[in-house]
């Protein structure tokens, strides 16, 4: 299975490529000894160095590193009794959009959580109809409770975007900040197939980049993904078996 990863940013392709997760084991895990000896005990104890659940998490996935330093900072406004959340990116280009709380109904009260979406500069493409589990690489965060990425399942044959939806808790008793550095493997992708996956990072021109995605499609108010999937499947069925009309 070939997964093509496209960007128009040459430095991104070199410094923070989409890659296998085994290249992103966290430093705290690397520093662990092979076994642990607890105080006052003679026999060795296993630790996370030998945890199969942890090592398989990395062995079976690949990572999307954050491509820029991101600073989240929140302040408790005593007058309004509300927490103000702000953010900055070192590249001055990455954008965050907001999701209105009505879009998720009763899930995670908006008084306690802010729902945001980071717009990714990557577009992924796979010619085969294979799904990928998209989830947070929690082990890469020192304060995972402050940055909660919502999981999902993606199919890059029909939609190339990997924008990152996440929630930030709004603690009205505190003010503070959180820095997530460029290169942090924030998202893990698990191919839902037994076949091997080959990752190809490619830097293309801006014109080619814009042609690769349906992100700019505005033909539908709702249901864009399913409608595009249906239209593409209908187009594939209508192709001539002898190769004409491609």
ROMAR-432405 format. One line per 8 residues: number of its first residue (from 1); for each residue x, z, y of N, C-alpha, C, O. Coordinates in pm, 1 decimal. Layout:
BEGIN
NUM) X:Z:Y:X:Z:Y:X:Z:Y:X:Z:Y  ...
***
This chain:
BEGIN
1) 85.2:0.0:-118.0:0.0:0.0:0.0:89.3:0.0:123.6:172.9:88.9:139.6  72.3:-98.5:210.6:152.1:-106.8:332.3:70.0:-53.9:449.5:-40.6:-101.4:475.5  125.0:44.3:519.3:61.6:97.7:638.9:146.4:57.5:759.1:257.4:107.9:776.6  95.0:-32.3:841.1:165.4:-78.1:960.4:130.6:12.8:1077.5:13.4:40.4:1103.4  233.4:58.8:1147.9:215.4:147.8:1262.3:268.2:76.6:1386.1:388.3:51.8:1397.6  179.3:44.0:1478.1:215.0:-36.7:1593.7:217.3:46.4:1722.1:132.7:133.2:1743.5  314.9:17.9:1805.5:322.7:76.2:1938.7:387.4:-25.2:2032.4:461.3:-113.4:1988.9  358.7:-11.4:2160.9:421.7:-97.3:2260.3:535.7:-24.4:2330.1:596.7:-77.6:2422.9
9) 564.5:98.4:2284.9:668.7:181.7:2345.5:791.0:183.4:2253.7:788.2:245.4:2147.4  896.8:116.1:2294.3:1016.6:105.6:2209.6:1079.9:240.9:2183.5:1125.1:267.5:2072.1  1084.0:327.4:2285.0:1144.5:459.4:2267.5:1063.6:543.4:2169.1:1120.5:623.3:2094.7  932.8:526.3:2168.0:848.1:599.7:2074.4:879.6:560.0:1930.6:888.2:645.6:1842.5  896.7:431.2:1907.4:926.2:382.2:1772.8:1059.3:436.3:1721.4:1076.9:452.1:1600.6  1153.1:464.9:1811.9:1284.2:514.3:1772.3:1290.2:666.6:1763.8:1351.3:721.0:1671.9  1227.0:735.9:1859.2:1242.6:880.4:1870.0:1137.0:960.0:1793.8:1165.7:1069.7:1745.8  1016.0:906.9:1782.1:908.8:981.6:1715.9:824.2:889.1:1629.4:703.5:877.6:1650.9
17) 886.5:822.5:1531.1:811.2:730.2:1445.9:719.0:803.8:1349.0:742.0:919.8:1315.0  615.0:734.7:1305.9:533.5:785.0:1195.7:620.5:779.1:1070.9:678.7:675.1:1040.2  629.3:890.9:998.9:725.2:894.5:888.4:677.6:990.8:780.7:580.9:1064.7:799.3  747.5:988.4:667.7:711.5:1077.2:557.7:735.8:1222.4:598.0:834.3:1254.3:664.6  644.2:1309.2:556.3:648.2:1448.9:598.5:770.3:1522.7:548.0:810.6:1622.8:607.2  830.4:1475.3:439.4:948.5:1542.6:385.6:1066.4:1539.8:483.2:1163.2:1613.7:465.4  1058.8:1456.2:584.6:1162.8:1454.0:687.2:1134.1:1554.7:798.3:1209.1:1564.6:895.4  1024.2:1629.5:782.8:982.8:1722.8:888.0:958.2:1863.5:835.8:873.6:1935.1:889.3
25) 1030.9:1904.3:731.8:1018.7:2043.3:688.9:1053.8:2135.2:805.6:1152.7:2109.8:874.3  976.6:2240.8:830.7:1003.5:2329.0:945.2:1133.6:2407.2:927.4:1174.7:2437.6:815.5  1196.5:2438.6:1038.9:1324.2:2510.1:1036.0:1312.0:2646.2:969.3:1402.5:2687.3:896.6  1200.6:2717.7:993.1:1186.0:2851.7:934.8:1185.7:2843.6:782.5:1233.8:2935.1:715.6  1132.1:2734.9:727.1:1128.6:2717.4:582.0:1268.3:2683.1:529.7:1308.6:2732.1:424.3  1341.8:2599.6:602.5:1476.9:2562.0:561.0:1570.0:2683.9:555.6:1662.3:2688.6:474.2  1545.1:2781.9:642.6:1632.1:2898.4:650.8:1603.0:3002.8:543.1:1680.4:3097.1:526.1  1494.3:2987.4:471.5:1461.6:3083.8:366.2:1564.0:3076.7:253.5:1608.8:2967.6:218.5
33) 1602.1:3191.3:195.8:1688.3:3187.8:76.7:1607.8:3138.4:-42.9:1485.0:3132.3:-37.6  1676.4:3103.8:-149.1:1606.7:3053.3:-267.2:1517.8:3159.7:-330.1:1413.7:3127.8:-387.4  1558.8:3287.1:-319.7:1476.8:3399.3:-365.9:1486.3:3510.8:-262.2:1577.0:3512.4:-179.0  1391.9:3603.4:-268.4:1389.0:3716.0:-174.7:1406.5:3846.5:-252.3:1348.3:3865.1:-359.1  1487.9:3936.4:-196.4:1502.6:4070.1:-255.0:1444.6:4171.1:-156.1:1496.1:4187.6:-45.5  1339.3:4236.9:-196.1:1274.3:4334.0:-110.0:1355.4:4462.8:-105.7:1427.7:4495.2:-199.9  1342.5:4535.2:4.1:1414.7:4661.8:19.0:1380.4:4757.3:-95.2:1263.3:4781.8:-124.2  1484.0:4810.7:-159.2:1464.6:4909.7:-264.2:1431.3:4850.0:-400.0:1411.8:4923.9:-496.5
41) 1424.5:4716.3:-409.3:1392.8:4654.0:-537.5:1511.0:4572.6:-586.5:1578.8:4506.5:-507.9  1535.0:4577.6:-714.7:1648.8:4506.3:-772.7:1614.6:4362.2:-809.2:1693.6:4270.6:-786.4  1495.6:4343.6:-866.2:1460.3:4211.2:-917.2:1429.1:4114.9:-800.5:1372.3:4155.8:-699.2  1467.0:3986.3:-816.2:1438.1:3887.5:-711.7:1290.1:3852.1:-708.8:1222.3:3856.3:-811.4  1241.3:3817.8:-592.2:1101.8:3779.1:-573.5:1094.7:3634.5:-524.8:1180.7:3591.1:-448.1  993.8:3559.7:-568.2:978.3:3423.9:-515.5:928.5:3429.0:-371.5:866.8:3526.8:-329.5  955.4:3324.6:-298.1:904.9:3313.8:-161.1:853.3:3170.9:-139.2:836.8:3095.0:-234.8  828.5:3135.7:-15.1:768.3:3004.8:12.4:863.7:2888.7:-13.0:821.8:2773.0:-10.9
49) 990.3:2917.7:-36.7:1084.5:2812.6:-72.9:1044.6:2747.3:-204.9:1074.8:2630.6:-229.8  976.1:2824.9:-289.2:937.6:2776.6:-421.3:786.3:2756.3:-433.6:735.3:2738.6:-544.2  715.8:2758.7:-323.2:569.9:2745.3:-325.9:532.3:2598.0:-343.8:552.1:2516.8:-253.4  478.3:2564.7:-460.1:443.4:2426.3:-489.8:333.5:2375.5:-397.0:334.7:2259.2:-356.6  239.4:2462.0:-363.5:133.2:2420.5:-271.6:188.6:2375.7:-137.6:138.2:2281.6:-76.3  295.0:2445.4:-92.3:358.3:2408.8:35.2:440.7:2281.2:21.2:425.8:2188.8:101.3  526.8:2275.3:-78.8:615.0:2158.7:-92.9:536.5:2031.6:-123.7:573.7:1923.7:-77.6  428.3:2042.9:-201.1:345.7:1925.8:-229.4:269.5:1880.1:-105.6:240.2:1761.4:-90.9
57) 237.7:1972.8:-17.3:172.9:1936.1:109.4:260.7:1836.9:185.9:210.8:1741.5:245.6  391.3:1860.5:183.2:484.8:1770.5:250.8:515.5:1647.0:165.9:528.3:1536.8:219.1  527.2:1665.0:35.1:564.7:1553.6:-51.7:455.6:1447.5:-60.3:485.2:1330.3:-83.4  330.5:1486.9:-42.0:218.4:1394.8:-60.1:164.0:1339.9:71.7:59.3:1275.2:71.8  231.5:1363.5:182.5:176.1:1321.4:311.5:283.6:1259.7:400.0:402.3:1262.2:367.2  240.8:1205.6:510.2:333.6:1165.5:614.5:282.3:1217.8:747.8:165.1:1253.4:760.5  370.0:1222.2:846.4:341.1:1292.1:971.7:336.0:1198.0:1091.3:403.3:1095.0:1096.1  254.0:1237.4:1186.6:251.2:1174.4:1319.0:309.1:1275.9:1416.6:241.0:1372.5:1450.9
65) 432.6:1257.2:1462.4:492.4:1352.4:1557.1:432.4:1335.7:1697.4:391.9:1226.2:1736.5  427.7:1444.4:1770.4:388.0:1436.0:1910.5:495.8:1358.3:1985.1:614.7:1384.3:1966.7  456.2:1264.6:2067.7:547.2:1169.7:2131.8:591.3:1213.1:2271.5:666.3:1141.1:2337.4  546.1:1328.8:2316.9:580.5:1378.7:2449.2:566.0:1530.3:2449.8:486.6:1584.6:2372.9  641.0:1599.4:2534.6:616.7:1742.1:2552.2:476.5:1761.7:2609.6:436.5:1691.3:2702.3  402.8:1856.5:2554.6:268.8:1887.5:2605.3:261.9:2035.8:2638.9:292.0:2121.4:2555.8  221.6:2064.6:2762.7:207.9:2202.7:2808.2:61.0:2232.2:2833.3:-3.0:2168.6:2917.0  8.4:2329.6:2759.6:-127.0:2379.8:2783.1:-115.9:2512.9:2855.5:-36.9:2598.7:2816.1
73) -193.2:2530.6:2959.4:-190.0:2659.0:3028.2:-330.2:2694.7:3076.3:-403.7:2611.3:3129.1  -364.3:2821.3:3056.1:-497.5:2867.4:3091.7:-488.4:2995.7:3172.4:-398.7:3078.1:3154.5  -585.9:3009.1:3262.6:-586.7:3123.1:3354.6:-726.7:3180.2:3362.4:-824.8:3106.2:3370.7  -735.3:3311.6:3359.7:-863.2:3379.5:3369.4:-901.7:3392.7:3516.6:-831.8:3458.0:3594.2  -1013.4:3330.3:3554.2:-1064.0:3338.1:3691.3:-1156.6:3459.0:3701.7:-1266.6:3458.5:3646.4  -1112.2:3560.9:3771.8:-1188.0:3685.4:3779.2:-1319.9:3668.5:3853.9:-1418.3:3735.4:3822.3  -1322.3:3578.9:3953.3:-1444.8:3561.2:4031.6:-1554.7:3493.5:3950.3:-1668.7:3539.9:3947.7  -1519.4:3382.7:3883.6:-1619.5:3308.7:3806.3:-1634.7:3361.8:3664.7:-1728.0:3324.5:3593.6
81) -1542.5:3449.3:3623.5:-1542.4:3503.2:3488.4:-1527.4:3393.0:3382.8:-1577.3:3404.5:3270.9  -1457.0:3285.7:3422.0:-1434.6:3174.6:3330.3:-1285.1:3150.2:3313.1:-1205.3:3183.4:3400.8  -1248.4:3092.2:3199.8:-1110.1:3056.7:3173.3:-1087.9:2911.2:3211.1:-1157.4:2822.3:3161.9  -990.4:2887.1:3299.1:-957.1:2751.5:3340.6:-843.0:2698.5:3254.9:-735.3:2757.9:3249.9  -867.0:2587.2:3188.0:-766.8:2527.3:3101.1:-710.9:2401.1:3165.5:-786.2:2314.5:3210.3  -578.6:2391.4:3169.7:-511.9:2274.5:3225.6:-402.1:2228.5:3130.1:-367.2:2298.1:3034.8  -348.2:2108.9:3158.0:-245.0:2053.5:3070.4:-156.5:1956.4:3147.6:-196.5:1899.6:3249.2  -35.8:1939.5:3096.4:58.3:1841.5:3152.0:136.9:1779.4:3037.7:162.8:1843.7:2935.9
89) 175.0:1651.7:3056.4:258.8:1580.7:2960.7:386.5:1536.0:3030.7:383.2:1493.1:3146.1  498.8:1546.4:2960.4:626.1:1509.2:3021.9:636.9:1359.9:3048.2:712.2:1318.1:3136.1  561.7:1277.5:2972.1:571.9:1132.8:2993.6:483.8:1083.7:3108.5:493.7:968.0:3149.3  397.4:1171.9:3160.7:308.2:1138.8:3273.9:216.0:1020.5:3244.0:159.0:962.1:3336.1  200.9:984.7:3116.0:115.9:871.2:3079.7:6.6:909.5:2980.2:-104.4:856.5:2985.6  38.1:1001.0:2890.1:-59.1:1039.6:2788.7:-182.3:1102.4:2854.6:-171.6:1179.7:2949.8  -297.4:1067.3:2801.9:-422.7:1115.2:2860.1:-498.8:1203.0:2761.8:-488.6:1188.5:2640.0  -574.8:1293.9:2819.5:-666.3:1377.8:2742.8:-807.3:1353.2:2794.5:-829.9:1348.3:2915.4
97) -900.5:1337.9:2703.9:-1040.6:1326.0:2742.7:-1117.5:1446.0:2687.6:-1073.5:1511.4:2593.1  -1231.3:1473.3:2747.2:-1311.8:1589.1:2709.9:-1433.5:1545.8:2628.8:-1490.7:1439.2:2651.8  -1471.8:1630.1:2533.7:-1595.2:1608.6:2459.6:-1697.9:1711.2:2506.4:-1671.5:1831.4:2508.0  -1814.7:1661.5:2544.2:-1920.3:1751.1:2590.4:-1968.0:1837.2:2473.9:-1983.3:1786.2:2362.9  -1991.8:1966.2:2496.3:-2033.0:2055.7:2387.0:-2162.9:2013.4:2319.5:-2185.0:2047.0:2203.1  -2250.0:1940.0:2390.6:-2375.0:1895.1:2328.6:-2348.9:1799.9:2212.1:-2434.7:1782.3:2125.6  -2229.8:1738.2:2210.1:-2198.8:1643.5:2103.5:-2174.4:1712.1:1969.4:-2179.2:1646.8:1865.2  -2148.4:1842.0:1970.4:-2125.7:1913.3:1843.8:-2231.3:2020.6:1818.4:-2218.5:2098.0:1723.6
105) -2333.5:2026.1:1900.2:-2443.0:2119.2:1877.0:-2400.8:2264.3:1883.9:-2344.4:2308.6:1983.9  -2428.1:2338.3:1777.9:-2402.4:2482.4:1777.2:-2263.5:2517.5:1724.7:-2228.3:2635.3:1717.1  -2184.3:2416.7:1688.4:-2052.2:2446.8:1632.7:-1953.5:2488.8:1742.3:-1934.7:2415.1:1839.1  -1891.8:2603.6:1728.9:-1792.5:2658.0:1822.3:-1846.6:2661.0:1965.7:-1838.3:2562.5:2039.1  -1900.2:2772.9:2002.2:-1960.9:2792.2:2134.0:-1865.8:2750.3:2245.5:-1749.0:2789.1:2246.1  -1916.3:2670.9:2339.9:-1833.4:2618.3:2449.0:-1781.6:2728.4:2541.8:-1688.4:2705.6:2618.9  -1841.2:2847.0:2534.8:-1790.3:2958.2:2615.9:-1659.2:3012.2:2558.3:-1581.6:3078.0:2627.6  -1636.6:2982.9:2430.1:-1518.7:3036.9:2362.1:-1414.8:2931.3:2324.8:-1299.7:2964.2:2296.0
113) -1456.1:2803.0:2325.3:-1364.8:2695.7:2285.5:-1381.5:2573.5:2375.3:-1492.6:2539.3:2416.0  -1269.4:2508.7:2405.4:-1269.1:2380.6:2477.0:-1231.8:2269.9:2379.5:-1130.0:2279.1:2310.9  -1313.7:2165.4:2373.1:-1291.0:2053.2:2283.6:-1225.4:1939.3:2361.2:-1281.7:1889.2:2458.5  -1104.9:1898.2:2317.0:-1027.1:1795.4:2385.9:-984.8:1686.5:2288.2:-990.2:1705.4:2166.7  -943.0:1573.0:2341.7:-893.6:1463.3:2258.5:-772.2:1399.0:2324.0:-780.1:1350.4:2436.8  -659.0:1398.9:2252.1:-538.0:1332.8:2299.7:-543.8:1186.2:2259.3:-564.6:1154.5:2142.2  -525.7:1097.8:2355.1:-526.7:954.7:2326.1:-387.9:912.5:2278.0:-289.8:920.7:2351.9  -382.0:867.4:2153.7:-255.1:835.2:2088.6:-206.0:694.6:2125.7:-287.2:603.6:2142.1
121) -74.8:676.2:2139.1:-18.6:543.1:2164.4:3.2:462.8:2037.0:52.9:350.3:2042.5  -33.6:519.8:1921.5:-16.0:450.0:1794.1:-145.9:383.4:1750.3:-254.9:437.5:1769.1  -131.9:265.8:1691.8:-242.7:201.8:1621.9:-195.7:171.6:1480.2:-90.5:110.9:1460.3  -274.2:214.4:1382.6:-237.0:196.7:1242.4:-326.5:91.6:1176.9:-445.3:81.0:1207.4  -267.9:15.6:1088.1:-341.8:-92.1:1022.9:-305.6:-98.2:875.1:-188.6:-90.4:837.8  -407.9:-112.1:792.1:-388.8:-129.0:648.1:-483.9:-239.3:602.0:-603.0:-234.9:632.8  -433.8:-335.7:530.2:-516.3:-448.3:487.5:-610.1:-412.5:373.4:-701.4:-488.4:341.0  -587.2:-296.9:312.8:-670.4:-256.1:200.3:-765.1:-143.3:241.7:-737.5:-65.5:333.0
129) -876.5:-138.4:171.2:-981.1:-41.2:202.6:-946.9:93.4:139.0:-1005.5:131.8:37.9  -851.6:164.5:199.2:-804.7:293.2:147.9:-821.9:398.4:256.1:-787.4:375.6:372.0  -874.9:512.8:218.4:-899.2:619.8:314.7:-779.3:715.1:320.4:-703.5:729.2:224.4  -765.2:779.3:436.1:-656.2:873.9:460.0:-714.2:1003.5:515.8:-792.7:1001.9:610.7  -674.8:1114.9:456.2:-714.3:1245.4:508.5:-626.2:1279.1:628.3:-503.6:1272.1:620.3  -689.3:1315.3:738.5:-622.3:1344.8:865.0:-640.3:1493.9:892.1:-753.3:1540.7:905.7  -529.7:1569.6:900.1:-542.3:1714.0:917.2:-423.5:1771.0:994.4:-319.9:1706.0:1007.7  -439.4:1889.6:1043.5:-333.5:1955.8:1120.2:-218.7:1998.4:1029.8:-240.9:2049.4:920.0
137) -96.7:1977.3:1076.0:20.2:2031.1:1007.0:43.8:2172.2:1061.1:131.1:2194.7:1144.9  -34.9:2264.7:1011.8:-35.8:2401.9:1064.5:101.6:2466.6:1058.7:136.1:2546.6:1145.6  180.6:2432.5:956.8:311.1:2496.4:937.4:408.9:2464.6:1049.3:512.2:2530.6:1060.4  379.4:2365.4:1132.6:471.0:2326.1:1239.8:447.5:2404.7:1368.7:521.1:2387.4:1465.8  344.6:2491.6:1370.6:307.1:2560.7:1493.8:343.8:2708.1:1488.8:320.7:2775.8:1388.6  401.4:2757.1:1598.5:429.1:2899.4:1608.8:301.7:2977.5:1639.9:289.4:3093.7:1601.0  206.5:2914.5:1710.0:79.3:2979.0:1743.7:-34.9:2885.6:1704.4:-103.0:2832.1:1791.9  -56.9:2865.3:1575.5:-159.4:2769.7:1531.9:-300.3:2808.2:1575.3:-388.9:2723.2:1583.6
145) -320.5:2937.2:1603.0:-453.8:2980.9:1644.7:-489.5:2932.5:1785.1:-606.0:2939.0:1824.3  -391.2:2884.2:1861.3:-414.7:2836.1:1997.7:-435.7:2685.2:2004.9:-464.7:2631.4:2111.7  -421.0:2616.6:1891.0:-427.7:2470.7:1891.8:-485.3:2426.9:1757.5:-411.3:2414.1:1660.0  -614.4:2404.2:1751.3:-683.6:2379.9:1625.7:-725.7:2233.2:1617.9:-819.5:2191.6:1685.8  -656.6:2155.6:1535.4:-688.8:2013.7:1519.8:-800.0:1998.3:1416.7:-791.9:2052.7:1306.6  -902.7:1924.6:1453.3:-1014.3:1905.7:1361.1:-979.2:1798.7:1258.6:-929.7:1692.3:1295.7  -1004.1:1825.2:1128.4:-970.3:1729.6:1023.1:-1074.9:1620.0:1010.7:-1185.1:1630.7:1064.5  -1038.4:1514.6:939.0:-1130.8:1405.0:915.5:-1071.4:1306.3:816.5:-959.5:1324.8:768.8
153) -1146.4:1201.6:786.0:-1101.0:1095.1:696.5:-1108.2:962.6:771.3:-1210.6:929.7:831.3  -998.6:886.5:767.3:-988.3:761.2:842.0:-963.4:644.5:746.6:-907.2:661.3:638.4  -1006.5:526.3:789.5:-983.9:403.1:715.1:-925.8:301.2:812.6:-997.5:248.1:897.5  -796.3:274.0:800.6:-727.0:191.8:899.3:-748.1:41.9:879.0:-690.6:-40.1:950.6  -829.9:7.7:782.0:-866.9:-133.3:769.6:-970.5:-169.4:875.3:-976.4:-283.5:921.3  -1052.9:-70.6:913.7:-1162.9:-98.1:1005.0:-1147.7:-35.0:1142.2:-1215.8:-75.3:1236.5  -1061.0:61.7:1154.6:-1036.7:120.2:1287.0:-893.4:171.5:1292.2:-850.7:243.7:1202.2  -818.4:135.3:1396.4:-675.1:166.3:1400.1:-638.1:293.7:1475.5:-522.7:336.3:1471.2
161) -733.3:354.4:1543.8:-698.2:465.8:1631.0:-669.9:594.4:1556.2:-731.4:622.0:1453.2  -576.9:673.0:1607.8:-550.4:807.5:1554.6:-547.3:907.7:1669.3:-455.7:989.2:1680.0  -649.5:900.1:1755.1:-661.3:999.6:1860.2:-681.5:1137.5:1798.6:-742.5:1150.5:1692.4  -630.6:1239.6:1865.1:-624.7:1373.2:1806.8:-727.2:1464.1:1873.9:-710.0:1504.8:1988.8  -834.3:1495.3:1800.4:-934.0:1591.2:1847.8:-886.7:1732.3:1816.2:-842.6:1760.6:1704.8  -896.2:1820.5:1915.2:-854.3:1957.9:1890.1:-933.2:2054.5:1977.3:-994.5:2015.9:2076.8  -930.0:2181.0:1937.3:-999.1:2287.8:2008.7:-897.8:2390.3:2056.7:-802.2:2422.9:1986.4  -920.1:2440.8:2177.6:-836.6:2547.2:2233.3:-925.7:2668.7:2257.9:-1023.0:2658.6:2332.8
169) -895.0:2783.6:2196.6:-973.6:2904.4:2223.1:-957.9:2949.2:2367.7:-848.4:2944.0:2423.6  -1067.0:2992.9:2427.4:-1065.6:3039.5:2565.6:-1078.1:3191.2:2565.2:-1188.4:3245.6:2559.3  -965.2:3258.2:2571.5:-962.3:3404.0:2571.9:-971.8:3452.0:2715.3:-876.1:3439.8:2791.9  -1086.6:3506.6:2751.8:-1111.2:3543.7:2891.8:-1035.6:3668.4:2935.5:-1041.5:3706.7:3052.4  -965.5:3731.2:2844.0:-890.1:3851.7:2880.3:-743.6:3821.0:2909.0:-668.3:3909.4:2949.8  -702.3:3693.3:2887.4:-560.7:3660.5:2900.8:-538.6:3532.3:2979.0:-625.4:3445.2:2985.1  -420.7:3522.7:3038.6:-371.5:3398.4:3096.1:-238.1:3368.8:3028.4:-166.3:3461.1:2990.1  -204.9:3242.1:3013.6:-79.5:3210.3:2947.2:-60.4:3061.8:2932.4:-134.2:2982.0:2990.3
177) 39.9:3024.8:2853.8:66.4:2883.2:2832.1:120.6:2863.4:2691.0:160.0:2958.4:2623.4  121.4:2737.7:2648.8:171.0:2701.6:2516.6:237.9:2565.8:2528.3:175.5:2468.9:2571.5  365.3:2558.6:2489.6:440.6:2434.0:2493.3:454.2:2379.3:2352.0:502.7:2448.2:2262.3  411.2:2254.9:2332.6:432.2:2185.0:2206.2:530.5:2072.6:2235.0:500.0:1980.8:2311.2  647.7:2079.7:2174.5:755.8:1988.7:2209.4:739.8:1851.9:2144.1:679.6:1837.7:2037.7  795.3:1752.7:2211.0:798.9:1617.6:2156.3:870.7:1618.6:2021.4:972.7:1685.6:2005.3  817.9:1545.5:1926.3:875.9:1542.4:1792.5:811.0:1638.4:1695.5:836.6:1630.8:1575.3  726.3:1730.0:1745.1:655.8:1822.1:1656.4:558.5:1743.7:1568.7:473.0:1672.2:1621.1
185) 569.9:1755.6:1436.4:480.4:1680.5:1347.2:342.1:1744.2:1343.4:311.4:1821.7:1252.8  259.7:1712.1:1440.5:134.4:1785.9:1458.2:25.0:1743.2:1360.7:-61.6:1823.6:1326.2  27.9:1617.4:1315.8:-77.6:1565.9:1228.4:-18.0:1521.5:1095.2:86.4:1456.4:1091.8  -84.6:1557.0:986.2:-47.4:1510.0:852.7:-153.9:1414.1:801.8:-273.4:1438.8:817.6  -109.9:1304.4:740.4:-199.6:1204.8:683.6:-173.6:1194.6:534.0:-60.4:1172.7:490.8  -280.1:1210.7:455.1:-270.1:1203.0:309.6:-342.9:1077.8:261.2:-465.0:1069.2:275.0  -271.4:981.0:205.0:-338.8:863.5:150.0:-418.7:901.2:25.8:-363.5:960.7:-66.9  -546.1:868.2:22.2:-631.9:904.2:-90.0:-624.9:795.4:-197.1:-723.5:728.5:-228.1
193) -505.2:780.7:-251.9:-477.8:683.1:-355.9:-356.4:729.4:-435.2:-272.4:803.1:-383.4  -346.9:686.2:-561.1:-230.6:718.5:-644.2:-116.7:619.6:-623.5:-6.7:640.6:-674.4  -141.4:514.3:-550.7:-39.6:411.4:-529.9:61.9:456.1:-424.7:31.6:539.4:-339.3  181.6:400.3:-432.0:284.4:429.6:-333.0:247.1:368.0:-198.9:183.5:262.7:-192.9  287.4:434.8:-92.3:260.5:386.3:43.0:391.9:355.2:112.1:484.6:436.1:110.1  399.6:238.4:173.1:516.1:197.2:251.1:476.1:200.5:397.9:375.6:140.8:436.4  554.3:270.1:479.9:526.0:281.3:622.5:616.6:186.5:699.1:738.0:185.5:679.1  557.4:107.4:786.5:633.8:14.9:869.3:601.9:39.5:1016.5:494.2:4.7:1064.7
201) 698.6:100.8:1087.7:683.5:121.3:1231.6:727.1:-5.8:1303.6:835.2:-58.7:1277.7  641.9:-54.7:1394.7:670.6:-180.5:1461.7:642.8:-169.0:1611.4:536.4:-123.4:1653.2  739.9:-211.0:1690.0:723.0:-216.1:1834.8:685.6:-359.4:1872.4:759.3:-452.9:1841.2  572.9:-376.8:1938.3:522.5:-509.4:1973.8:503.8:-518.3:2124.9:511.8:-417.9:2195.6  479.3:-637.5:2172.5:454.5:-655.2:2315.5:319.4:-595.0:2351.2:234.8:-572.2:2264.8  301.1:-569.7:2480.1:174.3:-513.1:2525.5:57.5:-604.8:2491.5:-50.3:-557.9:2455.1  78.7:-733.6:2503.3:-26.6:-830.2:2471.4:-63.5:-823.7:2323.6:-181.5:-823.6:2288.5  38.1:-818.3:2236.8:12.1:-808.7:2093.0:-54.7:-676.1:2058.5:-143.6:-670.0:1973.7
209) -11.0:-571.7:2124.6:-65.0:-437.7:2103.7:-214.5:-433.7:2133.6:-292.0:-374.7:2058.3  -254.1:-495.7:2242.4:-395.0:-496.8:2281.7:-481.0:-578.2:2185.4:-600.6:-552.3:2172.2  -421.9:-675.0:2119.1:-497.1:-758.3:2025.0:-518.7:-688.4:1891.2:-607.5:-725.8:1814.6  -437.8:-587.4:1863.6:-441.7:-523.3:1732.5:-554.3:-423.1:1715.1:-580.3:-378.2:1603.5  -620.5:-388.1:1822.0:-714.3:-277.2:1816.1:-855.0:-315.4:1858.6:-874.9:-409.1:1935.9  -949.9:-243.2:1808.2:-1088.3:-257.4:1852.1:-1124.0:-145.8:1950.6:-1241.0:-125.2:1982.9  -1022.5:-74.8:1997.2:-1047.4:38.7:2085.9:-1122.1:-1.6:2211.7:-1205.7:73.6:2261.8  -1091.9:-120.5:2262.8:-1153.4:-165.6:2387.1:-1293.1:-222.5:2365.9:-1360.2:-260.0:2462.1
217) -1337.8:-229.1:2238.5:-1469.7:-283.4:2209.7:-1577.0:-195.6:2271.8:-1580.8:-74.9:2248.2  -1663.7:-256.1:2350.7:-1772.5:-183.4:2415.0:-1906.2:-252.1:2390.0:-1995.4:-247.7:2474.8  -1920.1:-314.7:2275.5:-2042.0:-387.1:2244.7:-2152.9:-294.8:2195.8:-2269.4:-334.3:2190.6  -2116.0:-170.0:2159.3:-2215.3:-79.4:2102.8:-2207.6:56.2:2173.7:-2098.9:103.7:2206.6  -2324.0:117.7:2197.0:-2325.9:253.2:2250.4:-2284.2:353.5:2142.9:-2204.9:444.1:2168.6  -2338.7:336.1:2021.8:-2309.5:428.6:1912.8:-2286.2:349.8:1784.2:-2325.7:233.8:1773.0  -2221.6:414.6:1687.4:-2202.9:354.8:1555.7:-2103.8:240.4:1552.6:-2114.1:152.0:1467.6  -2006.8:240.4:1644.8:-1913.5:128.2:1652.5:-1836.9:108.3:1522.2:-1823.9:-4.3:1474.0
225) -1786.3:217.4:1465.2:-1704.2:205.0:1343.9:-1782.8:139.9:1230.2:-1735.8:43.2:1170.3  -1902.2:192.0:1199.9:-1980.4:139.6:1088.4:-2026.0:-3.9:1113.1:-2033.3:-83.7:1019.6  -2056.3:-36.8:1237.1:-2100.8:-172.7:1267.2:-1986.0:-272.5:1253.7:-2004.4:-383.0:1202.7  -1867.5:-232.6:1300.0:-1751.0:-320.5:1285.3:-1715.8:-336.0:1137.8:-1681.4:-445.7:1093.7  -1724.1:-227.2:1061.0:-1695.9:-232.9:917.0:-1792.0:-328.4:847.7:-1750.6:-409.7:765.1  -1919.9:-318.8:881.2:-2019.9:-406.7:818.7:-1994.6:-552.7:854.4:-2002.3:-640.2:768.2  -1964.4:-579.1:981.4:-1940.9:-716.6:1024.6:-1817.6:-776.3:957.0:-1818.7:-893.2:918.6  -1711.8:-697.2:942.3:-1590.0:-748.4:878.5:-1610.6:-773.9:729.6:-1556.9:-870.0:674.6
233) -1688.2:-687.9:664.8:-1715.1:-709.5:522.7:-1798.6:-835.1:502.2:-1776.4:-909.9:407.0  -1894.9:-858.3:591.5:-1976.2:-979.3:582.7:-1890.9:-1103.7:603.5:-1912.5:-1206.9:539.8  -1793.0:-1092.4:694.2:-1704.2:-1205.4:720.2:-1617.2:-1234.5:598.6:-1594.4:-1350.6:564.7  -1568.4:-1129.0:532.7:-1485.0:-1146.9:413.8:-1563.1:-1211.1:299.8:-1509.2:-1294.1:226.7  -1689.2:-1173.4:284.2:-1772.0:-1230.7:177.7:-1798.7:-1378.7:200.5:-1816.1:-1454.9:105.5  -1801.9:-1419.0:328.4:-1836.2:-1556.8:360.5:-1717.4:-1651.9:352.5:-1734.0:-1772.6:370.2  -1596.8:-1599.2:326.0:-1478.3:-1684.6:319.5:-1484.1:-1776.5:198.2:-1534.2:-1738.7:92.4  -1433.2:-1895.1:214.8:-1428.9:-1992.8:106.4:-1329.8:-1946.7:0.4:-1218.2:-1908.2:35.4
241) -1366.0:-1949.0:-129.1:-1273.1:-1903.8:-234.6:-1150.1:-1990.5:-247.6:-1051.9:-1949.5:-309.6  -1153.4:-2113.0:-188.8:-1038.5:-2203.3:-196.1:-946.4:-2188.9:-75.1:-849.3:-2263.2:-60.7  -977.9:-2092.5:11.7:-890.0:-2065.6:125.5:-927.5:-2137.0:253.4:-859.3:-2119.7:354.4  -1034.0:-2217.3:253.3:-1073.7:-2286.3:374.2:-1155.2:-2189.7:463.8:-1223.1:-2099.0:415.7  -1145.3:-2213.1:592.1:-1223.6:-2135.9:686.4:-1165.2:-2001.0:719.0:-1236.2:-1916.9:774.2  -1036.7:-1974.9:687.4:-974.7:-1846.6:718.9:-947.7:-1836.4:868.0:-895.5:-1735.1:914.4
***
